Amino acid sequence: MEELRMLLDLLIAALLGFAIGFERKLRLKEAGIRTHTIVCVGATLMMIISKHGFGGLGDPGRIAAQIVAGVGFLGAGMIVYKKHEVHGLTTAAGIWAAAGVGMAVGARMYIIACGATALLVL
């Protein structure tokens, strides 16, 4: 039964990531629906594994910190400087924020995750 709830968490993350990505797609930005959905679901999955995958042993906060660092690294690869202009900064920030939404879902902080998604879309 617990694993079904975890699966529901992944579905919620997919919907929220989809919403963020859909807004980006409407604005014709580089990263869209698939990217934001994958990042959001991936962060949720990592949080679920860190909380439940090791018999309750360990510190889930360590995984959360690594998600932040790892997605930051991914986002840094999206930022390009050419002709004295920076491109991709908002996209990188959106990916980082989508990971934060996924982490909130994985921590079962649904109101925070939905509120953050609403703010990001608006």
C-alpha positions in Angstrom: 0.0 0.0 0.0 2.9 2.4 0.8 4.4 1.8 -2.6 1.1 2.8 -4.3 1.2 6.1 -2.4 4.8 6.6 -3.6 3.6 5.9 -7.1 0.9 8.5 -6.6 3.7 11.0 -5.5 5.4 10.3 -8.8 2.2 11.0 -10.7 1.7 14.3 -8.8 5.3 15.3 -9.6 4.7 14.4 -13.3 1.6 16.6 -13.4 3.3 19.6 -11.7 6.4 19.2 -13.9 4.2 19.1 -16.9 2.5 22.3 -15.9 5.8 24.1 -15.5 7.1 22.7 -18.8 3.9 23.5 -20.7 4.2 27.2 -19.7 7.8 27.2 -21.0 6.7 25.5 -24.2 4.1 28.2 -24.8 6.9 30.8 -24.6 9.0 28.7 -27.1 11.8 28.3 -24.6 14.6 25.7 -24.9 13.5 23.2 -22.2 9.8 22.3 -22.3 7.3 19.7 -21.1 9.5 16.6 -21.2 12.5 18.2 -19.6 10.7 19.8 -16.7 8.5 16.6 -16.2 11.6 14.4 -16.1 13.5 16.6 -13.7 10.5 16.9 -11.4 9.7 13.2 -11.4 13.4 12.4 -11.0 13.8 14.6 -8.0 10.7 13.0 -6.4 12.0 9.6 -7.1 15.4 10.4 -5.4 13.6 11.8 -2.4 11.4 8.7 -2.1 14.4 6.4 -2.4 16.3 8.4 0.2 13.4 8.4 2.7 12.2 4.8 2.2 14.9 2.8 0.3 17.3 2.1 3.1 15.0 0.9 5.9 14.7 4.4 7.4 18.5 4.6 8.0 20.5 7.6 6.9 19.8 11.2 6.3 17.3 12.1 3.5 18.6 15.7 3.7 21.9 14.5 2.2 20.1 13.3 -0.9 18.2 16.5 -1.2 21.4 18.5 -1.1 22.8 16.3 -3.8 19.8 16.9 -6.0 20.2 20.6 -5.6 23.9 20.4 -6.6 23.3 17.9 -9.4 20.5 19.8 -11.0 22.5 23.0 -10.6 25.3 21.4 -12.6 22.8 20.3 -15.3 21.4 23.9 -15.4 24.9 25.3 -15.7 25.3 23.4 -18.9 22.3 25.1 -20.4 23.7 28.6 -19.9 25.5 30.0 -23.0 27.4 33.3 -23.4 27.7 34.5 -26.9 27.9 37.9 -28.5 28.0 39.6 -25.1 24.6 38.1 -24.2 23.6 35.4 -21.7 21.2 32.8 -23.0 19.5 30.0 -21.1 19.7 31.5 -17.6 15.9 31.4 -17.1 15.7 27.9 -18.5 18.4 26.7 -16.0 16.5 28.4 -13.2 13.3 26.7 -14.3 14.9 23.3 -14.3 16.3 24.0 -10.8 12.9 25.1 -9.6 11.2 22.0 -11.1 13.6 19.9 -9.1 12.6 21.8 -6.0 8.9 21.1 -6.7 9.8 17.4 -7.2 11.7 17.4 -3.9 8.7 18.9 -2.2 6.4 16.2 -3.6 8.9 13.5 -2.5 8.9 15.0 1.0 5.0 15.0 0.8 4.8 18.8 1.1 2.0 18.9 -1.4 0.7 22.4 -0.7 4.2 23.9 -1.0 4.8 22.0 -4.3 1.5 23.1 -5.8 2.0 26.7 -4.6 5.5 26.8 -6.0 4.2 25.4 -9.3 1.5 28.1 -9.5 4.1 30.8 -8.8 6.4 29.4 -11.5 3.6 29.2 -14.1 2.4 32.7 -13.3 
